[in-house]
Amino acid sequence: MATLSLTILSAKPTKTGEYPILIRISVKNDKEYIKTEYRLDDACQWHNGKVVARNDATMMNKQLLYELKKYKERLQYIDNYDCYTAKQLKTILTQQDKIAPDVRTFNDFMRQRIKEKKEEGKTSHAKMLEDTLKVFEAAEGEVPMIIMNHTVVEHFDRWMKLHGHSDGGRQIRLSHIKARVNEAIKLGLIRCDKHPFAYTKIPIPEPRNLDITVDGIRKIISTDVSKSKQLSLARDMFLLSFYLGGINYADLIQIDLSKDIISYIRLKSGEHKTKNRTTSITICPEAKNIINKYIGKNGKLKLDYKYTAGNLQRYINKCLKLLATELNIKEGLTFYSARKTFAQFASEIGIPYPVIEYCLGHSIKTGITINSYVRVKQHQADAAIQRVIEYVNNPEVFKPYIEMRSQIQMMVM
């Protein structure tokens, strides 16, 4: 069993004749020593693990006990510490003295980042990191910084596969961990010859079938849900997102809808990117009709439900499932489906990718170089939204164009 204690090496004074006070790490017959800042003038000033025969003995003993307690606490954070040699434990324990004192493990570093995100008001990002940390801890426990390497990451990914995590779930968790690993490397908290993700590829899941057909959207628009408050709310919020260019739920409930034009920076982009792009869109009549039903005095949506923002979104998704069942819509109908469907329709009728990504408030990552040079303006986004609405209202008008475009794409593939 590994133990820590205070000691001096009476047979090994320094060149100046002093005796450093050490913290001894004992693992069976194996021993290593950590130096403290305290030294004695004579070996007789040390007796039974304490400083004696000195005017400052009481103060030194208090400080030494504090130092010993600090290392004992660190030892408790190391899972299965009895499996390590004394030298390995010394490396793990002293690593913390070279970095932030509150960061003993990679988990601590994650907790520190979560706290910072909450202080910055980025609660949704903080919640996602908390969820990732729970999964990581279930698989790996507390991982000292010194052993946060490719073996840990590989095991974590295997654990997620064995416990039924989807490719999408693994992508999110591994991306969060990799981002924190890269931060820790930049800060000098992780030092390794090979990057911890050297042998782990972050999966790219197949796109979810969340976009609704034109017929499905037309059903949602035309159905009479006036007798059901649940279905009315679900239908209205879904269509409002669609009519506003696929706006996210988090942004929709935060923005001022009292004017003819909305301007916002996507919350998710603001949490992850240094360059944030403002999306400005004219509110179309179809969206204005829905907004007038729910707008509050502050210009924001007033939905009259005593839920947190996250729980209200889950409630809306639950209601959308009921709506999908009633309308016999086979695709998975969620709030996010409005965003995905808008992008799909816009692509089908030939809206340029830079305009689509402007409406969505993020990059589609097409890999087309020219997209990085194109600056989209509001009137282009307004025109795109209007064209998508026209496509929904009169799909037959667009049918010849879509077929021709599909044939051209097949020819160049």
C-alpha positions, 0 to 999 in steps of 0.5 A: 500500500502506498503511504506518504510521510515526512522525513529527513535523510540524516546520512545525506546532508547537502554540500552546505551541511543542511538537511532538507525535509522530504515527503517520503513515498513508500510502496512496499520496499520501493521509496521516492522523495519529494523535496519541501522548501524547508531545511534543518541546520542539524539532524538533531532538530528532527525527532519522530517526524517533527521539527524540534529544538528551533524557535520556529519549530511550531510554524514549520510543523504546521506548514509541513503538515499542510504540505503533507496533507496536500499530497495525501489529497492528491494521492486519493484522486489517483484511481488504483494508486497502489498499482503504481511504483513510487517513482510513477506516483512521484511524477503524478503528484509533482506534476500538479506543482508545475501547473494550476494548483487546482488542476489535479486531473484531466477531470479537474481541467474539464470542471474548470472549463465548465465553470468558466463557461457558466460564468460567461453565461454560456450555459448550454455549452456548459451543460454539454460539457457536463454531460460529456464529463459524466460519460468520461468519468463513467468510463475512466474515473479520475485521470491524472494529467500525467497519464492523459494519453492515447491509451486513455482516449482509445479505451474511452472510445471502445467503452462508448461503443460497448455501451451502445453510444451512437456515432453521433454521440461518440462524435460529440463526446470525443470532440469535447474531449479533444478540444479540452486536450488541445487546450491543456497541451497549449497550456503545458498541462499535458506533455506527450510524444504522441497526441492523445488522439493520434490513433482515435478517429472521431466518427462522422455519423450518417445524416439523420433523416430529419428533413420533411418532404414538401407534402409533409410541410404542406400537411403541417401548414394546412392542418387545423390544430385550433382545438389542441393547444399542444399541437398549435404550439408545436406546429407554430414553433416549427413553422416559425423556425422554417419561415425564419430561415431555419433559426435555432430554438435557442436563438428564436426564444432570445431575439427581439421579434417586434420589428420587421427585421431580426438580427442575431449572432447564433448562440452556438457560434458565439460559444465556439468561434472567435469570428461571429457573423450576424444574420439579418432577415426580414420577417416574412408575412407567414412568420409575422402571423405566428409571431403576433399570436405569441409576442410579449411586451418585451418583443420576445416570444411569450409561450405561457409555459412554466418550463425551463428553456431546455424542458420547453424544447423537449415538450415541443418535440414531444408535441411534434411527435403527436402531430407527426402521428396525426398527419401520418408523417413518417420522418422524425419530426422535431424542432430541428427538422424545420432547420434541416428541411429549410436547408434541404429545400433551399439546396434542391431549388438551387439557392447558393450554399453561401446564402443557405449558410448565411440563413442558418448562421453557420458554415456548411463546409462545402469545401468550395474555395470561392465560398470563403470570398463571398459576402452574402447580404440580407436581401439575398437571404430574404429572396432565398426564404421567399423562394423556399416558401414559393417552392412549398406553395407551388412545388409543381412550378419548380419540378422541371428545374429540379429534374434538370438540375439533378441531370446536370449534377449526374453528368458532372459526377 
